[in-house]
Amino acid sequence: MWYFDYVMVVIEKDKIQQLENEIQSLKNIIDMKDAEISALKLVNDEHKKLNGQLRKEIDDLKKEAKEMLQYP
């Protein structure tokens, strides 16, 4: 009977170790995804800024074109 108990303890320890390894693997994946999200947010912010600049430039060019048409 004691041998059976010993085997069960070994199996449980092995199972616990497997679960701990899986948890660590999932934590690593989460960390990688957090880094990806941060990088994408940075790119998104840069694109928003560039988009605003381009809209202003387009508006200025439209205004300039409209003024040029008024004085041929």
PyMOL commands that set and color helices and strands:
alter all, ss='L'
color gray80, all
select helices_A, chain A and resi 2-70
alter helices_A, ss='H'
color red, helices_A
deselect
rebuild
show_as cartoon
